[in-house]
């Protein structure tokens, strides 16, 4: 399994070097400096890597290490605490609980999915739709990508397999009108959640970004989710920042994490945005959607010491 492999090796090597060092302030500084460079190579943004290292160094220097003390346990615990606090800093967001609360108001929850083309947005929407169906909710999908050839057929193919209604117009139609019609459909009591697919766009594409802003103005989504590719590293962070500036994202879903051996993108996104990661895409199947868990991520990077 390649997932988080390089990041795990980086922290394991850091722990090993410190354990067999004199544990002096000089050793901590030198070994931490090497770790900083390794973290950056694992797709952790420099500012995030620097913050992690500074926190680790500070906590290690505060430790009282006496003869016979289990250094490995101390170092691993410090690293785990630093990573956990960073990943928890964005707060928790339970999408299912949000939808459940909204259902009690008899008003549909509107979710707008945004992100660059090729990051798995349409497949992710299908995964979310399947999950919602399994939890007893009724989703409807708005095929608001009227720009990319084959986009409507792609989302319809997924929806047909899953037995989910799709609201669509013709190619070239106003995406905001498609989204509006989907919301209207849901408001008539036909759906609990509206999942709006949008055209993949680069953050530098002014016309498509304005189109996305229009969709947001027209339907006023309750939640905006940025779908990013874990394999793009720091590019995903910069892209998410631009989408956040444009429409105000509420959180992210990170795709292709099953193939991400570097593992730093999630850490960078949380550090840069202070927004929660809702789910991780872990494969191409409809069921390959994993709830984001800081503790699970940290256990993969650096398993805890036995008590």
DOKE-265729 format. One record per residue (C-alpha): x, y, z; chain; residue number from 1. Coordinates in steps of 0.02 Angstrom, whole numbers. Each point is the difference from the previous one (the first is absolute). Layout:
N
+--------+--------+--------+---+-----+
!      u !      v !      w ! c !   k !
+--------+--------+--------+---+-----+
!      X !      Y !      Z ! A ! NUM !
...
+--------+--------+--------+---+-----+
//
This chain:
307
+--------+--------+--------+---+-----+
!      u !      v !      w ! c !   k !
+--------+--------+--------+---+-----+
!      0 !      0 !      0 ! A !   1 !
!     77 !    165 !    -55 ! A !   2 !
!   -116 !    115 !     98 ! A !   3 !
!    100 !    122 !    110 ! A !   4 !
!    155 !   -109 !    -20 ! A !   5 !
!    128 !    139 !    -24 ! A !   6 !
!    -72 !    107 !    139 ! A !   7 !
!      1 !   -148 !    118 ! A !   8 !
!    180 !    -42 !    -42 ! A !   9 !
!     51 !    182 !     27 ! A !  10 !
!    -71 !      7 !    176 ! A !  11 !
!     63 !   -174 !     44 ! A !  12 !
!    176 !     51 !    -53 ! A !  13 !
!    -15 !    160 !    102 ! A !  14 !
!    -49 !    -99 !    155 ! A !  15 !
!    141 !   -127 !    -25 ! A !  16 !
!    133 !    135 !    -19 ! A !  17 !
!    -55 !     92 !    156 ! A !  18 !
!    -11 !   -159 !    104 ! A !  19 !
!    181 !    -43 !    -39 ! A !  20 !
!     64 !    179 !     16 ! A !  21 !
!     58 !     89 !    159 ! A !  22 !
!   -170 !     88 !      0 ! A !  23 !
!     86 !    168 !     22 ! A !  24 !
!    -76 !    161 !    -64 ! A !  25 !
!    130 !     -3 !   -140 ! A !  26 !
!    -52 !   -176 !    -52 ! A !  27 !
!   -183 !     47 !      2 ! A !  28 !
!     35 !    152 !   -110 ! A !  29 !
!    106 !    -94 !   -127 ! A !  30 !
!   -113 !   -152 !    -16 ! A !  31 !
!   -156 !    110 !     -9 ! A !  32 !
!     77 !    101 !   -140 ! A !  33 !
!     24 !   -158 !   -102 ! A !  34 !
!   -181 !    -49 !     35 ! A !  35 !
!    -59 !    170 !    -63 ! A !  36 !
!     74 !    -31 !   -171 ! A !  37 !
!    -73 !   -175 !     -7 ! A !  38 !
!   -174 !     61 !     46 ! A !  39 !
!      5 !    127 !   -140 ! A !  40 !
!     45 !   -140 !   -121 ! A !  41 !
!   -155 !    -93 !     63 ! A !  42 !
!   -115 !    138 !    -63 ! A !  43 !
!    -15 !     92 !    165 ! A !  44 !
!      2 !    187 !    -38 ! A !  45 !
!    157 !     84 !     68 ! A !  46 !
!    -95 !    112 !    122 ! A !  47 !
!    -95 !   -151 !     68 ! A !  48 !
!    158 !   -105 !     14 ! A !  49 !
!     90 !    141 !     88 ! A !  50 !
!   -143 !     21 !    125 ! A !  51 !
!      0 !   -188 !     35 ! A !  52 !
!    188 !     -3 !     27 ! A !  53 !
!      1 !    154 !    113 ! A !  54 !
!   -136 !    -77 !    108 ! A !  55 !
!     88 !   -168 !     11 ! A !  56 !
!    166 !     82 !     47 ! A !  57 !
!    -81 !    107 !    134 ! A !  58 !
!    -87 !   -147 !     81 ! A !  59 !
!    152 !   -114 !     -8 ! A !  60 !
!    110 !    130 !     83 ! A !  61 !
!   -127 !     14 !    140 ! A !  62 !
!     11 !   -186 !     35 ! A !  63 !
!     94 !    -62 !    153 ! A !  64 !
!     94 !   -153 !    -61 ! A !  65 !
!     77 !    -96 !    143 ! A !  66 !
!    108 !   -156 !     -3 ! A !  67 !
!   -107 !   -150 !    -45 ! A !  68 !
!   -136 !    106 !    -80 ! A !  69 !
!    -80 !    -76 !   -154 ! A !  70 !
!     54 !    130 !   -128 ! A !  71 !
!    -91 !    -82 !   -143 ! A !  72 !
!   -165 !     12 !     91 ! A !  73 !
!     31 !    183 !     43 ! A !  74 !
!     48 !     52 !   -177 ! A !  75 !
!   -143 !    -94 !    -82 ! A !  76 !
!   -125 !     72 !    122 ! A !  77 !
!     61 !    178 !    -34 ! A !  78 !
!    -10 !    -23 !   -189 ! A !  79 !
!   -172 !    -79 !     11 ! A !  80 !
!    -65 !    141 !    110 ! A !  81 !
!     64 !    134 !   -119 ! A !  82 !
!    -77 !    -83 !   -153 ! A !  83 !
!   -164 !    -36 !     89 ! A !  84 !
!    -21 !    179 !     60 ! A !  85 !
!     37 !     65 !   -175 ! A !  86 !
!   -124 !   -116 !    -85 ! A !  87 !
!   -131 !     39 !    133 ! A !  88 !
!     25 !    188 !    -17 ! A !  89 !
!   -126 !     10 !   -143 ! A !  90 !
!   -138 !    -64 !    112 ! A !  91 !
!   -114 !   -148 !    -29 ! A !  92 !
!   -137 !     -4 !   -130 ! A !  93 !
!   -122 !   -144 !    -12 ! A !  94 !
!    -86 !     15 !   -168 ! A !  95 !
!   -131 !   -130 !     43 ! A !  96 !
!    -48 !     88 !    161 ! A !  97 !
!    -16 !    165 !    -94 ! A !  98 !
!   -117 !    -82 !   -126 ! A !  99 !
!    -99 !    -84 !    138 ! A ! 100 !
!    -26 !    165 !     89 ! A ! 101 !
!    -54 !     86 !   -161 ! A ! 102 !
!   -125 !   -139 !    -39 ! A ! 103 !
!    -95 !     45 !    158 ! A ! 104 !
!    -32 !    173 !    -74 ! A ! 105 !
!    -75 !    -81 !   -157 ! A ! 106 !
!    120 !    101 !   -107 ! A ! 107 !
!    130 !    -84 !   -112 ! A ! 108 !
!    184 !     22 !     35 ! A ! 109 !
!     90 !     72 !   -152 ! A ! 110 !
!    181 !    -54 !    -27 ! A ! 111 !
!    106 !     80 !   -136 ! A ! 112 !
!    152 !   -100 !    -58 ! A ! 113 !
!    144 !     99 !    -75 ! A ! 114 !
!    177 !    -36 !    -55 ! A ! 115 !
!    116 !    -22 !   -149 ! A ! 116 !
!    -39 !   -120 !   -142 ! A ! 117 !
!     71 !   -174 !     20 ! A ! 118 !
!      0 !     -3 !    190 ! A ! 119 !
!   -144 !   -123 !     12 ! A ! 120 !
!   -143 !    119 !     38 ! A ! 121 !
!   -136 !    -91 !    -96 ! A ! 122 !
!     49 !   -170 !     68 ! A ! 123 !
!      7 !     74 !    175 ! A ! 124 !
!   -177 !     66 !    -19 ! A ! 125 !
!    -57 !   -174 !    -49 ! A ! 126 !
!     86 !    -72 !    155 ! A ! 127 !
!    -83 !    129 !    113 ! A ! 128 !
!   -169 !    -34 !    -82 ! A ! 129 !
!     18 !   -187 !     31 ! A ! 130 !
!     48 !     30 !    181 ! A ! 131 !
!   -151 !    113 !     26 ! A ! 132 !
!   -118 !   -128 !    -76 ! A ! 133 !
!     69 !   -133 !    116 ! A ! 134 !
!    -30 !    115 !    150 ! A ! 135 !
!   -182 !     23 !    -47 ! A ! 136 !
!      9 !    170 !    -85 ! A ! 137 !
!    -64 !     43 !   -173 ! A ! 138 !
!    129 !     93 !   -105 ! A ! 139 !
!    -22 !     86 !   -168 ! A ! 140 !
!    145 !     45 !   -114 ! A ! 141 !
!     10 !    161 !   -100 ! A ! 142 !
!     99 !    -27 !   -161 ! A ! 143 !
!     62 !    180 !     -1 ! A ! 144 !
!    157 !    -39 !   -100 ! A ! 145 !
!    -72 !     54 !   -167 ! A ! 146 !
!    173 !     46 !    -64 ! A ! 147 !
!    102 !   -161 !    -15 ! A ! 148 !
!    -49 !   -122 !   -138 ! A ! 149 !
!    -66 !   -161 !     74 ! A ! 150 !
!    -20 !     71 !    175 ! A ! 151 !
!   -189 !    -19 !      6 ! A ! 152 !
!      8 !   -178 !    -66 ! A ! 153 !
!    134 !    -42 !    128 ! A ! 154 !
!   -103 !     56 !    150 ! A ! 155 !
!   -157 !    -80 !    -74 ! A ! 156 !
!     91 !   -166 !    -17 ! A ! 157 !
!     47 !      4 !    183 ! A ! 158 !
!   -175 !     53 !     53 ! A ! 159 !
!    -84 !   -136 !   -102 ! A ! 160 !
!    106 !   -134 !     84 ! A ! 161 !
!    -44 !     72 !    170 ! A ! 162 !
!   -183 !     35 !    -36 ! A ! 163 !
!     15 !    187 !     31 ! A ! 164 !
!    -93 !    141 !    -88 ! A ! 165 !
!    100 !    121 !   -107 ! A ! 166 !
!    -58 !    175 !    -48 ! A ! 167 !
!     79 !     54 !   -164 ! A ! 168 !
!    -11 !    124 !   -143 ! A ! 169 !
!     86 !      1 !   -169 ! A ! 170 !
!    185 !     34 !    -25 ! A ! 171 !
!     35 !    185 !     -3 ! A ! 172 !
!   -146 !     36 !    117 ! A ! 173 !
!     21 !    114 !    151 ! A ! 174 !
!     70 !   -110 !    141 ! A ! 175 !
!    -84 !    112 !    129 ! A ! 176 !
!   -169 !    -40 !    -79 ! A ! 177 !
!     34 !   -186 !     14 ! A ! 178 !
!     47 !     18 !    183 ! A ! 179 !
!   -154 !    107 !     32 ! A ! 180 !
!   -115 !   -129 !    -79 ! A ! 181 !
!     78 !   -138 !    106 ! A ! 182 !
!    -29 !    100 !    159 ! A ! 183 !
!   -180 !     34 !    -54 ! A ! 184 !
!    -25 !   -186 !    -30 ! A ! 185 !
!     65 !    -40 !    174 ! A ! 186 !
!   -105 !    135 !     84 ! A ! 187 !
!   -158 !    -84 !    -62 ! A ! 188 !
!     40 !   -140 !    121 ! A ! 189 !
!     82 !   -112 !   -126 ! A ! 190 !
!    177 !      1 !     74 ! A ! 191 !
!     93 !     33 !    162 ! A ! 192 !
!    165 !     51 !    -77 ! A ! 193 !
!     51 !     88 !   -161 ! A ! 194 !
!    173 !    -47 !    -66 ! A ! 195 !
!     57 !    126 !   -130 ! A ! 196 !
!    132 !    -56 !   -123 ! A ! 197 !
!     96 !    143 !    -82 ! A ! 198 !
!    123 !     18 !   -142 ! A ! 199 !
!    178 !    -35 !     51 ! A ! 200 !
!     99 !    159 !    -13 ! A ! 201 !
!    170 !     69 !     39 ! A ! 202 !
!      4 !    138 !    128 ! A ! 203 !
!     76 !    109 !   -136 ! A ! 204 !
!   -150 !    -19 !   -118 ! A ! 205 !
!    -92 !    163 !     30 ! A ! 206 !
!   -154 !    -40 !   -103 ! A ! 207 !
!    -33 !   -169 !     79 ! A ! 208 !
!     34 !     69 !    174 ! A ! 209 !
!   -129 !    136 !    -30 ! A ! 210 !
!   -122 !   -133 !    -58 ! A ! 211 !
!     29 !    -95 !    161 ! A ! 212 !
!    -29 !    159 !    102 ! A ! 213 !
!   -165 !     23 !    -91 ! A ! 214 !
!    -56 !   -176 !     48 ! A ! 215 !
!     40 !     41 !    181 ! A ! 216 !
!    -96 !    164 !     -8 ! A ! 217 !
!   -153 !    -80 !    -78 ! A ! 218 !
!    -20 !   -155 !    110 ! A ! 219 !
!     89 !     61 !    157 ! A ! 220 !
!     74 !   -171 !     44 ! A ! 221 !
!      3 !    -54 !    181 ! A ! 222 !
!    168 !    -86 !    -23 ! A ! 223 !
!    137 !     25 !   -129 ! A ! 224 !
!    121 !   -146 !    -15 ! A ! 225 !
!    167 !     11 !    -89 ! A ! 226 !
!     50 !   -166 !    -80 ! A ! 227 !
!    189 !    -13 !    -11 ! A ! 228 !
!    122 !   -131 !    -62 ! A ! 229 !
!    120 !    -61 !    135 ! A ! 230 !
!    133 !    -36 !   -132 ! A ! 231 !
!     12 !    183 !    -52 ! A ! 232 !
!     80 !     51 !    164 ! A ! 233 !
!     21 !    185 !     28 ! A ! 234 !
!    -94 !     40 !   -160 ! A ! 235 !
!   -158 !    -62 !     88 ! A ! 236 !
!     31 !    123 !    142 ! A ! 237 !
!     19 !    149 !   -117 ! A ! 238 !
!   -153 !    -53 !   -100 ! A ! 239 !
!   -105 !    -19 !    158 ! A ! 240 !
!     53 !    173 !     58 ! A ! 241 !
!    -58 !     78 !   -163 ! A ! 242 !
!   -167 !    -90 !      5 ! A ! 243 !
!    -21 !     53 !    180 ! A ! 244 !
!     30 !    181 !    -49 ! A ! 245 !
!   -127 !    -15 !   -141 ! A ! 246 !
!   -146 !    -89 !     84 ! A ! 247 !
!     52 !    -41 !    177 ! A ! 248 !
!     26 !   -186 !     17 ! A ! 249 !
!    -57 !    -87 !    160 ! A ! 250 !
!    110 !   -153 !    -12 ! A ! 251 !
!     84 !   -122 !   -117 ! A ! 252 !
!     -7 !   -177 !    -64 ! A ! 253 !
!    172 !    -67 !    -47 ! A ! 254 !
!      4 !   -128 !   -140 ! A ! 255 !
!    125 !   -134 !    -52 ! A ! 256 !
!     69 !    -18 !    176 ! A ! 257 !
!     21 !   -187 !    -27 ! A ! 258 !
!    141 !     38 !   -123 ! A ! 259 !
!     78 !    140 !    103 ! A ! 260 !
!    162 !    -64 !     73 ! A ! 261 !
!     62 !    175 !     46 ! A ! 262 !
!   -151 !     42 !    107 ! A ! 263 !
!     30 !    185 !     31 ! A ! 264 !
!   -144 !     78 !    -96 ! A ! 265 !
!   -131 !    -26 !    136 ! A ! 266 !
!    114 !     79 !    130 ! A ! 267 !
!     36 !    148 !   -113 ! A ! 268 !
!   -185 !     28 !    -39 ! A ! 269 !
!    -50 !      1 !    183 ! A ! 270 !
!    143 !    116 !     47 ! A ! 271 !
!    -29 !    121 !   -143 ! A ! 272 !
!   -190 !      9 !      4 ! A ! 273 !
!    -49 !    -46 !    178 ! A ! 274 !
!   -149 !    -87 !    -81 ! A ! 275 !
!    -50 !   -180 !     34 ! A ! 276 !
!     31 !   -145 !   -116 ! A ! 277 !
!   -166 !    -92 !    -13 ! A ! 278 !
!     54 !   -159 !    -89 ! A ! 279 !
!    144 !    -87 !    -86 ! A ! 280 !
!    -22 !    -85 !   -168 ! A ! 281 !
!     86 !   -169 !     12 ! A ! 282 !
!    -38 !    -80 !   -169 ! A ! 283 !
!   -113 !      1 !   -152 ! A ! 284 !
!   -144 !    -99 !     75 ! A ! 285 !
!   -157 !     87 !     62 ! A ! 286 !
!     35 !    -61 !    175 ! A ! 287 !
!    179 !     65 !      1 ! A ! 288 !
!    -36 !    152 !    107 ! A ! 289 !
!     78 !      7 !    173 ! A ! 290 !
!    -45 !    119 !    140 ! A ! 291 !
!    150 !    109 !     39 ! A ! 292 !
!     72 !    -47 !    169 ! A ! 293 !
!    154 !     91 !     68 ! A ! 294 !
!     34 !   -144 !    119 ! A ! 295 !
!     -6 !   -129 !   -139 ! A ! 296 !
!    117 !    104 !   -109 ! A ! 297 !
!    123 !     23 !    142 ! A ! 298 !
!     -3 !   -186 !     43 ! A ! 299 !
!     47 !    -37 !   -180 ! A ! 300 !
!    142 !    127 !      5 ! A ! 301 !
!     66 !    -44 !    172 ! A ! 302 !
!    -84 !   -141 !     96 ! A ! 303 !
!    -10 !     29 !    188 ! A ! 304 !
!    116 !    -88 !    122 ! A ! 305 !
!    -72 !   -147 !     93 ! A ! 306 !
!    -52 !     48 !    177 ! A ! 307 !
+--------+--------+--------+---+-----+
//
